Amino acid sequence: MAEDDNGKLRAISVAEFFEKNRHLLGFDNPIRALLTSVKEAVDNSLDACEGADVLPEIFVQIQELGVTRYKVIVEDNGPGLPKDQIAPAFGKLLYGSKFVTFGGKQSRGQQGIGISAAALYCQLTTGRPVRIISKTKKGEAQVIELKINVKSNEPEIITHTTIDWTKEHGTRVELEMEAKYTEKKASVLEYMKETAIVNPHASFVYIDPEGQKIDFPRVTKELPRKPESIKPHPYGVELGILERMLKETSSRTLKSFLTTEFDKVGSGTADEILKNAGIDPKISPKFVTIDQSDKLVKAMHGTKIMAPSTVGLVPIGADIFKKSLESEYNLEFAYAVTRPPSVYRGNPFVIEAAIGYGGELPKDEGVKLVRFANRVPLLYKQGDCALTKATLSVDWKNYGLSQSGSNMPGGPAIILIHVASVWAPFTSESKEAVANYDEIIKEAKLALQECGRQLQMYVGKKFKREIAAKKKEMFKNYSIELAVALSDLTGKKKDEIEKDLLKVAEEMLATGAIEGEAEAAKEEKKPKRKLGAFKDSGDE
Amino acid sequence: MATDRAEQKDNEIIEKLKHAADEVVKVAKEKQNPKLKMPLRGLSNVYFDEKDKMIKLGDKQQTRSFFNIGQAKKFMQTFLIAASCKELIKSGKTTSIRDIYYNTKHTIGDTDENTFDEQDESDPVIEDIEVGFDALREELHLFANSKGSMVGNLTIMDSGDTIDLRKMGSGGWSIPSICEPHIIQFKNCEAKFVLFVEKDAVWRRFNEDKFWEKHNCIILHGQGVPPRGVRRLLRRFADELKLPIYVLVDNDPWGLYIYSVIKQGSINLAYESVRMAVPTSKFIGLSSFDQDRYKLPKEVTIKLNDLDKKRIQEILKYPWFQKKDWQKELTHMLEKGVKLELEALSRKHISFISETYVPEKIARKEWLE
């Protein structure tokens, strides 16, 4: 809704809304617009493939057409779209079932408002239509160029032809837009790499504007389990949602409304809720007053109900997550953990964390934190994110990393956190930061601490090995020096003294008989001379 | 000059060093961890000897082993210096401790580690050898940089040269690091007392004013905390010539510390107190009561800072400052909250210090012990 000049409310189309609010949707600047477009297209492709039980093979290319003009091409091996669904899928905003009100299933789609938003952005910045090629197993490859009618939110097909496509099935989308390409943080390459890590069942090929081809092979041939749809849990219900559900339900009584529309509400639980709310179970949902709904929400939140079902959640899995991380980074050590499901405000979620250490990671930079929600990398707003907060709340010094104050710990390490949830809790429309729910922070912290413990064990062992090697080297070198001095003083042969000393060194190192490890530590803590306030003159 | 004695001493020291090295070689052959035993230096093994009135080294021993993480380097360094000293003694040369530092400093094997990184590292090792092998620094043929000058009614011999300390001009005779009897001998002494002045500049005032001639004495300074040579001379003046030693320092914690080092020795060189401390030395100023006594205006004083106050509190607890007069002097300094430099007396007039202050103090026996 928007106000017109006379102060009267009038409906505006979603497309119009987009045009006015594109900063909220990830198209606020040319760098981000490019990335968002790639993201939307890749999300679509992954969803399409998984929906059809196809192992995704996704091709992404960015072509530079001018200083600020780029073409994004994303092609998949998905099932392809039937002829008549192509135009609405790409040319109508909020088409499809992605904007579920509540409950539902874990999906990438909550991330943005869809590929049509990218199409609209292209149209607004270049005036060019979006070009789509799609082929199903049976049909011919359809080639459609379309624009979106901003007022009516309806696609307008510019051209529609068919071609011979070597692909058995799949979809290709080409978007021409005003954009800017960067190789810094939050780059397309970074996005590809991170997406590959959390989608180990997919293979990606990326061709950057310079024509360089980068392969991200798949790590597993196993498709993730298809998330089941789940009903909303009473604990997460708010008044507005309840009102709408009451209006839309086909249940005849309030009790049957509760038992059929909600997760974990059986007859007994429904009775208790209604008793607590003081409402007659037999009244029709249609006749519930605002006052009664308010009481009902309070009763739903206040009644003891079983934790929500977690069948809707599909985590990556610790083994695959670790393997996947290792396939993208050359690491010395990696570990991943998947926490048991937990709940925030009636929404089930699972936290997964992985840590990588050493190898190609830079030693002199802070740890890189990579955040994901429902297998989509979060590339912006790191500072506002609950996952960042959880990372900083861990005392990494206990886990083998350096850390000053409550800053990001020091490298060489990378930390990845994935939150999988039926309803990913973002802070705002831009969907780049997870909101600060205590339950999420707590779970993330526990996951990170487990990663930390494993890292600490590894680093501890490594440190011990290094110390041992250093000790050996030290005694060897000092023995050689000492032998020279002793030979000077005694007139005995240097080589022989050296040989004897080295023999003792070897033996003592082997039997662990070297002295002074504990003392050496103590010595450092001992305060210097008390009268040191008056340092004796050096050359006394 | 007792050359035979010196030669004998040289051989004795070489023998001591060789013996220690032989022991290490032998122990290593027996596949044991070579160890060096030596008196522990440092505060935990230092005590104030009430009878002799000086800081002395206790009898606690420390063992330094080679195959010990924390001690290996020092162990190696000890023998590096020992070997270098042996070469020195053999060649009949004497050199500075800085020279020895450079002589023994090199990179270890193909590492980037040095045998010594700073002279601060080699100096304590030399002190360890002095204590551990019971060898005086000069017996190791080592000396520190010279610091301090002297003039007075006295003739001395220095390495065979006759030196008349009455004819040393404005700069005075530079006091060497080693002032042992075999190097310096006292010949013709008319002086009746010795005045030690903390600072070079103030000492020059006394020299220019011919204080030593007028008052028949010896004047010397050590540029701050006096080095071994100056302290050894003071002790020999007290012992051999039975001269009273007067100490003139700034009225601040540092000045008191300098007096303290002359009188009872220092922690670091506790093992040398026996040869250097002068328990009879007298503190003639500046006193915290001098500002009022000599009506010095407020502007020539300097406020005590927090560190000064902390140090005065520490000094108040020193066993040798427990006499009533000392406690009064120190408490008064705290109460006044100011310090006074020797130069503050120049506010009266340039030569007030040499013509009035010191002569009056000595005449009135206004000193603390």
Interface residues (C-beta under 8 A of the other chain):
Chain A: K471 E473 M474 F475 K476 N477 Y478 I480 E481 L482 V484 A485 L486 D488 L489 T490 K492 I497 D500 L501 K503 V504 A505 E507 M508 A513 I514 E515 G516 E517 E519 A520 E523 R529 K530 L531 A533 F534 D536 S537 G538 D539 E540
Chain B: L17 K18 A20 A21 D22 V24 V25 A28 K29 K31 Q32 N33 G42 L43 S65 F66 F67 N68 I69 G70 Q71 A72 K73 F75 M76 F79 L80 A82 A83 K86 E87 I97 I108 G109 T111 E113 T115 Q119 D120 D123 A144 N145 K147 S177 G224 V225 P227 R228 R231 P253 W254 Y257 V261 S266 I267 N268 L269 L307 K310 R311 E314
